[in-house]
Amino acid sequence: MGEAPTFADVLEARRTIAPHLRPTPLHRWAGLESLVGTEVWVKHENHQPVGAFKVRGGVNLVARLTDDERARGVVTASTGNHGQSIAFASRLFVVHAVICVPEGANPAKVGAIEALGAEIVVAGKDFDEAREHCEGLAGEHGYRYVYSGNEPHLIAGVATETLEILEDEPSVEVVIVPIGGGSGAAGACLAAKAVDPSIEVIGVQSEAAPAAYRAWKEGALVEDRMETIAEGLATRVAFDLPQRIMRELLDDFVLVSDHELQTAVVAMLDHTRNLVEPAGAAPLAAALRLRERLAGRRVALVCSGGNITRAQLETALAAARDGARP
């Protein structure tokens, strides 16, 4: 699984991905500021070519495979965005990719993976069962197994999003980032703390899938339920490498309800005109919960992805109609 990446690795990752991925927009939204009560910037990773931040890590990792690993091909497990990331990078560098997804995975994400030329294998009722099947395929066929979280090159790659935030807006004081496996939050910590140790990095996860939260709180890898609507936040077992980084550098970690995620999805649509998946809306949900604490501070929300299905959007809109919008 390797050692934790350094800030030098993040800078090298930026050089690696620069020919293939443009920096994403960082926008200040007045409507969100009226909700949160302070200066709010949104890092729009939903504008990536696969609609999510993970493509940064995928490109960085696949670019660094050895000739032998490229010839053998890669295999990984995903609920969607990580799979798209590896599929995109594998098409870019002409590597055969096998993506294991659980039954009932987000159909928009699965379709996008297939469109990128990767082979789809449906296995297991959730991510962790798909991951276990994936590990078996790696041993059987000799594929290079790509962990969805415990990969230093993935973490260094996704850390470049926070580097871009601080280059575009050096006055940012707080970065809020969603957590599933934790690669994005670990990367945010590495970049932010290297640039300015006073920058606060806050992670957010659904209370319906709190394994990473509990692992961070308890200082040990744990397994927990995984019942959230946000597949980007849905991990049943915490990942070791991101947890090691987060225990050292993450300032705080909060849980929000799935209803808060749906409310934030609609708020993002209302105030930014962006379609955002529940995981991508999680930082806004956290900011609304932490409104008093964030008062007077400059806050960046990492909108990690926009790959929402029509059914998910309709459910969120119905929930907003049934309850008060923020």
C-alpha positions as CSV (number, residue, x, y, z in Angstrom):
1,M,0.0,0.0,0.0
2,G,3.0,2.3,0.4
3,E,4.0,5.2,2.5
4,A,1.9,8.4,2.7
5,P,2.7,10.8,-0.2
6,T,4.5,14.0,0.5
7,F,3.9,17.5,-0.8
8,A,6.6,16.9,-3.3
9,D,4.5,14.0,-4.6
10,V,1.6,16.4,-4.9
11,L,3.6,18.8,-7.0
12,E,4.9,16.0,-9.2
13,A,1.3,14.8,-9.6
14,R,0.3,18.2,-10.8
15,R,3.0,18.1,-13.5
16,T,1.8,14.6,-14.5
17,I,-1.8,15.4,-14.9
18,A,-1.5,18.9,-16.4
19,P,-1.3,17.7,-20.0
20,H,-4.5,15.7,-19.6
21,L,-6.8,17.6,-17.2
22,R,-7.4,21.3,-17.0
23,P,-7.8,23.1,-13.6
24,T,-11.5,23.1,-12.5
25,P,-13.4,26.4,-11.7
26,L,-13.5,27.9,-8.2
27,H,-16.5,30.1,-8.0
28,R,-17.9,32.3,-5.2
29,W,-21.7,32.0,-4.9
30,A,-23.7,34.8,-3.3
31,G,-26.8,32.5,-2.8
32,L,-24.7,30.0,-0.8
33,E,-23.2,32.8,1.2
34,S,-26.7,33.9,2.3
35,L,-27.4,30.3,3.4
36,V,-24.1,29.7,5.2
37,G,-23.6,33.2,6.5
38,T,-20.0,33.7,5.4
39,E,-17.8,33.8,2.3
40,V,-18.2,30.6,0.3
41,W,-16.2,29.3,-2.6
42,V,-17.0,26.1,-4.5
43,K,-14.4,24.0,-6.2
44,H,-16.3,22.5,-9.1
45,E,-14.8,19.0,-9.6
46,N,-18.2,18.1,-11.1
47,H,-16.7,19.9,-14.2
48,Q,-14.1,17.2,-14.7
49,P,-14.4,15.1,-17.9
50,V,-15.8,12.2,-15.8
51,G,-17.8,14.5,-13.6
52,A,-15.8,13.8,-10.4
53,F,-12.5,14.6,-8.6
54,K,-11.1,11.1,-8.6
55,V,-9.9,11.3,-12.2
56,R,-7.0,13.3,-10.9
57,G,-5.8,10.3,-9.0
58,G,-6.5,7.8,-11.7
59,V,-4.5,9.7,-14.3
60,N,-1.6,10.1,-11.9
61,L,-1.6,6.4,-11.0
62,V,-2.0,4.9,-14.4
63,A,0.6,7.3,-15.9
64,R,3.1,5.8,-13.4
65,L,2.5,2.1,-14.1
66,T,5.4,0.0,-15.2
67,D,5.5,-1.5,-18.6
68,D,4.8,-4.9,-17.1
69,E,1.8,-3.6,-15.1
70,R,0.4,-1.9,-18.3
71,A,0.7,-5.2,-20.2
72,R,-1.1,-7.1,-17.4
73,G,-3.9,-4.6,-17.1
74,V,-5.6,-3.2,-14.0
75,V,-8.6,-4.2,-11.9
76,T,-10.4,-2.2,-9.3
77,A,-13.6,-2.0,-7.4
78,S,-15.9,1.0,-7.3
79,T,-19.3,2.4,-6.7
80,G,-18.8,4.6,-9.8
81,N,-16.5,7.6,-9.7
82,H,-13.3,5.8,-8.9
83,G,-14.1,3.3,-11.6
84,Q,-14.7,6.1,-14.1
85,S,-11.3,7.6,-13.1
86,I,-9.4,4.4,-13.7
87,A,-11.4,3.7,-17.0
88,F,-10.6,7.3,-18.2
89,A,-6.9,7.0,-17.4
90,S,-6.7,3.5,-18.8
91,R,-8.1,4.6,-22.1
92,L,-5.7,7.5,-22.1
93,F,-2.7,5.3,-21.6
94,V,-4.0,2.2,-23.5
95,V,-4.3,-0.2,-20.6
96,H,-7.0,-2.9,-20.2
97,A,-9.2,-2.1,-17.2
98,V,-11.6,-4.3,-15.3
99,I,-14.0,-2.5,-13.0
100,C,-16.0,-4.5,-10.3
101,V,-19.2,-2.7,-9.3
102,P,-21.8,-3.9,-6.7
103,E,-25.3,-4.8,-7.7
104,G,-27.5,-1.7,-8.0
105,A,-24.6,0.6,-8.6
106,N,-25.4,4.1,-10.0
107,P,-26.4,3.2,-13.6
108,A,-25.2,6.6,-14.9
109,K,-21.7,5.9,-13.5
110,V,-21.7,2.3,-14.8
111,G,-22.7,3.4,-18.2
112,A,-20.0,6.0,-18.3
113,I,-17.4,3.4,-17.3
114,E,-18.5,1.1,-20.1
115,A,-18.4,4.1,-22.6
116,L,-14.8,4.7,-21.6
117,G,-14.0,1.1,-22.8
118,A,-13.5,-0.7,-19.5
119,E,-14.8,-4.1,-18.7
120,I,-17.6,-4.2,-16.1
121,V,-18.0,-7.0,-13.6
122,V,-21.0,-6.9,-11.3
123,A,-20.3,-8.6,-8.0
124,G,-21.7,-8.4,-4.5
125,K,-24.4,-6.4,-2.8
126,D,-22.2,-3.5,-1.8
127,F,-18.8,-2.0,-2.4
128,D,-16.9,-4.2,0.0
129,E,-18.2,-7.4,-1.6
130,A,-17.3,-6.1,-5.0
131,R,-13.8,-5.3,-3.6
132,E,-13.4,-8.8,-2.3
133,H,-14.3,-10.2,-5.8
134,C,-11.9,-7.8,-7.4
135,E,-9.1,-9.1,-5.3
136,G,-9.8,-12.6,-6.4
137,L,-9.7,-11.5,-10.1
138,A,-6.4,-9.8,-9.5
139,G,-4.9,-13.1,-8.1
140,E,-6.5,-15.2,-10.8
141,H,-5.5,-13.1,-13.9
142,G,-2.4,-11.3,-12.7
143,Y,-4.0,-7.8,-13.0
144,R,-2.4,-4.9,-11.2
145,Y,-4.9,-4.4,-8.4
146,V,-5.7,-0.7,-7.8
147,Y,-6.9,0.0,-4.2
148,S,-9.6,2.6,-4.2
149,G,-8.1,4.3,-1.2
150,N,-4.7,2.8,-0.2
151,E,-2.8,4.2,-3.1
152,P,-0.2,7.0,-2.6
153,H,-0.5,8.1,-6.3
154,L,-4.2,8.4,-6.0
155,I,-4.0,10.5,-2.9
156,A,-1.3,12.7,-4.4
157,G,-3.3,13.1,-7.6
158,V,-6.5,14.2,-5.9
159,A,-4.6,16.5,-3.6
160,T,-4.0,18.8,-6.6
161,E,-7.6,20.0,-6.3
162,T,-6.8,21.7,-3.0
163,L,-3.6,23.0,-4.3
164,E,-5.6,24.7,-7.1
165,I,-8.0,26.2,-4.5
166,L,-5.2,27.8,-2.6
167,E,-3.5,29.1,-5.7
168,D,-6.7,30.7,-7.0
169,E,-7.8,32.0,-3.6
170,P,-4.9,32.1,-1.1
171,S,-7.2,33.7,1.6
172,V,-9.3,30.5,2.1
173,E,-9.2,29.6,5.8
174,V,-11.4,26.4,5.8
175,V,-11.7,23.6,3.3
176,I,-14.6,21.2,3.7
177,V,-14.3,17.9,1.8
178,P,-16.5,14.8,1.6
179,I,-15.2,11.4,2.8
180,G,-16.0,7.9,1.6
181,G,-12.8,6.0,1.6
182,G,-10.9,9.2,2.5
183,S,-8.5,9.7,-0.4
184,G,-9.9,13.2,-1.2
185,A,-9.7,14.3,2.4
186,A,-6.2,12.9,2.9
187,G,-5.1,14.8,-0.2
188,A,-6.7,18.0,1.0
189,C,-4.9,17.7,4.3
190,L,-1.5,17.1,2.6
191,A,-1.9,20.1,0.3
192,A,-3.5,22.6,2.7
193,K,-1.2,21.9,5.6
194,A,1.9,22.2,3.4
195,V,0.8,25.5,2.1
196,D,-0.4,27.0,5.4
197,P,-0.8,24.8,8.6
198,S,-3.4,27.2,9.9
199,I,-5.9,26.2,7.2
200,E,-8.6,24.1,8.7
201,V,-9.6,20.9,6.9
202,I,-13.0,19.4,7.8
203,G,-14.3,16.1,6.5
204,V,-18.0,15.1,6.2
205,Q,-19.6,11.7,5.8
206,S,-23.2,10.4,5.9
207,E,-24.4,9.2,9.3
208,A,-25.9,6.3,7.5
209,A,-22.4,5.1,6.5
210,P,-20.0,6.2,9.3
211,A,-17.1,3.7,9.1
212,A,-14.5,6.3,8.2
213,Y,-15.8,8.8,10.8
214,R,-15.7,6.1,13.5
215,A,-12.2,5.0,12.5
216,W,-10.9,8.5,12.7
217,K,-12.6,9.1,16.1
218,E,-11.5,5.7,17.6
219,G,-8.0,5.5,16.0
220,A,-8.6,2.0,14.6
221,L,-10.1,0.6,11.4
222,V,-13.7,-0.4,11.9
223,E,-16.6,-1.8,10.0
224,D,-20.1,-0.2,10.1
225,R,-23.4,-0.1,8.3
226,M,-23.6,1.3,4.8
227,E,-27.1,2.6,4.1
228,T,-26.6,6.0,2.7
229,I,-28.1,7.3,-0.6
230,A,-24.7,8.8,-1.4
231,E,-22.7,6.0,-3.0
232,G,-19.6,8.3,-3.0
233,L,-19.7,8.3,0.8
234,A,-20.6,4.6,1.1
235,T,-17.8,2.5,2.5
236,R,-18.4,-0.3,5.1
237,V,-14.7,-0.6,6.1
238,A,-12.3,2.3,6.6
239,F,-9.1,2.4,4.6
240,D,-5.7,2.4,6.3
241,L,-3.6,4.9,4.4
242,P,-6.1,7.7,4.2
243,Q,-6.9,7.2,7.9
244,R,-3.2,7.5,8.9
245,I,-3.0,10.8,7.1
246,M,-6.3,12.1,8.4
247,R,-5.5,11.1,12.0
248,E,-2.4,13.3,11.8
249,L,-3.8,16.2,9.8
250,L,-7.6,16.4,9.6
251,D,-8.9,19.1,11.9
252,D,-12.5,17.9,12.3
253,F,-15.0,15.3,10.9
254,V,-18.7,15.7,11.0
255,L,-21.7,13.5,10.1
256,V,-24.8,14.7,8.3
257,S,-28.1,13.0,7.6
258,D,-29.2,11.8,4.1
259,H,-32.0,14.3,4.3
260,E,-29.4,17.0,4.8
261,L,-27.6,15.7,1.7
262,Q,-30.7,15.9,-0.4
263,T,-31.4,19.4,0.9
264,A,-27.9,20.4,-0.1
265,V,-28.3,18.8,-3.6
266,V,-31.3,21.1,-4.2
267,A,-29.6,24.1,-2.7
268,M,-26.7,23.6,-5.1
269,L,-29.1,23.5,-8.0
270,D,-31.0,26.5,-6.8
271,H,-28.0,28.7,-6.1
272,T,-25.3,27.6,-8.5
273,R,-27.3,26.0,-11.3
274,N,-25.1,22.9,-11.0
275,L,-26.3,19.3,-10.9
276,V,-24.4,17.8,-7.9
277,E,-24.5,14.2,-6.6
278,P,-25.2,13.7,-2.9
279,A,-21.5,13.2,-2.0
280,G,-20.6,16.4,-3.9
281,A,-23.3,18.3,-1.9
282,A,-22.0,16.9,1.4
283,P,-19.6,19.9,2.1
284,L,-22.5,22.3,1.8
285,A,-24.6,20.2,4.2
286,A,-21.7,20.3,6.7
287,A,-21.3,24.0,6.2
288,L,-25.0,24.6,7.0
289,R,-24.6,22.4,10.1
290,L,-21.5,24.4,11.2
291,R,-22.9,27.8,10.3
292,E,-22.2,29.5,13.6
293,R,-18.7,28.1,13.8
294,L,-17.8,29.2,10.3
295,A,-19.1,32.8,10.7
296,G,-16.6,35.4,9.4
297,R,-14.3,32.8,7.8
298,R,-13.5,32.2,4.1
299,V,-14.7,28.7,3.3
300,A,-14.1,26.4,0.3
301,L,-16.4,23.6,-0.4
302,V,-15.1,20.7,-2.5
303,C,-17.9,19.7,-4.9
304,S,-16.5,16.3,-5.5
305,G,-18.8,15.2,-8.2
306,G,-21.9,15.8,-10.3
307,N,-22.9,12.3,-11.3
308,I,-26.4,12.3,-10.0
309,T,-29.1,10.0,-11.6
310,R,-32.5,11.3,-12.6
311,A,-34.0,9.1,-9.9
312,Q,-31.7,10.6,-7.2
313,L,-32.5,14.1,-8.4
314,E,-36.3,13.5,-8.4
315,T,-36.1,12.0,-4.9
316,A,-34.1,15.1,-3.7
317,L,-36.6,17.5,-5.2
318,A,-39.5,15.6,-3.7
319,A,-37.8,15.7,-0.3
320,A,-37.3,19.5,-0.7
321,R,-41.0,19.9,-1.6
322,D,-42.0,18.0,1.5
323,G,-39.8,20.0,3.8
324,A,-38.4,23.5,4.1
325,R,-35.5,24.5,1.9
326,P,-32.5,26.0,3.6
